[in-house]
Amino acid sequence: MTTDRDQDGKDMGDYGREHEGQGMADKVAGKVQEGMGKLTGDRSEEAKGKLRQGKGSLESTVGSAEQKLDDAAK
């Protein structure tokens, strides 16, 4: 069985790896942002950092799911 690729030649697994990587980067950046907020006493920055971590976690989970779906389709 062949996998469907988009016009750029990418399949769902490729996008999954990209999403997973971007999610991990967002989690790290959010952790740093949260830490800077705590360090400076800026509760807004701290909250933004936590939100960014959550977004990163979600994107990473979506990426993992995309990879699993692609693997199952092969």
Legacy VTK file of the C-alpha trace (Angstrom):
# vtk DataFile Version 3.0
C-alpha trace
ASCII
DATASET POLYDATA
POINTS 74 float
0.000 0.000 0.000
1.348 3.418 -0.872
0.951 6.433 1.323
-0.723 9.564 0.090
1.624 12.492 -0.243
0.720 16.131 -0.625
1.981 18.446 -3.359
5.257 18.942 -1.449
5.846 15.196 -1.305
5.166 14.957 2.423
3.011 12.344 4.091
1.241 12.556 7.434
4.261 11.100 9.244
6.459 13.925 7.958
4.026 16.501 9.287
3.803 14.542 12.526
7.547 14.792 13.049
7.429 18.523 12.296
4.560 19.081 14.737
6.206 16.981 17.394
9.460 18.936 17.063
7.716 22.310 17.107
5.734 21.221 20.146
8.891 20.290 22.001
10.445 23.655 21.099
7.349 25.491 22.361
7.434 23.552 25.632
11.064 24.564 26.221
10.449 28.194 25.230
7.397 28.301 27.481
9.390 26.969 30.400
11.994 29.692 29.875
9.282 32.350 29.551
7.602 31.132 32.727
10.930 31.189 34.561
11.655 34.735 33.417
8.213 35.781 34.602
8.876 34.259 38.018
12.331 35.841 38.176
11.049 39.321 37.348
7.775 38.999 39.246
5.779 39.416 36.022
2.756 37.179 36.544
1.500 37.884 33.014
4.737 36.569 31.460
4.624 33.589 33.799
1.075 32.790 32.656
2.021 33.228 28.983
4.867 30.774 29.502
2.543 28.199 31.020
0.115 28.677 28.144
2.924 28.223 25.616
3.970 25.013 27.360
0.413 23.725 27.091
0.280 24.610 23.400
3.588 22.813 22.886
2.368 19.740 24.706
-0.771 19.623 22.574
1.154 20.093 19.325
3.603 17.364 20.314
0.715 14.993 21.056
-0.900 15.777 17.694
2.409 15.094 15.971
2.727 11.714 17.669
-0.812 10.823 16.629
-0.120 11.828 13.020
2.930 9.589 12.947
0.987 6.658 14.385
-1.806 7.120 11.848
0.710 7.240 9.032
2.410 4.071 10.296
-0.943 2.286 10.543
-1.820 3.263 6.982
1.346 1.682 5.582
LINES 1 75
74 0 1 2 3 4 5 6 7 8 9 10 11 12 13 14 15 16 17 18 19 20 21 22 23 24 25 26 27 28 29 30 31 32 33 34 35 36 37 38 39 40 41 42 43 44 45 46 47 48 49 50 51 52 53 54 55 56 57 58 59 60 61 62 63 64 65 66 67 68 69 70 71 72 73
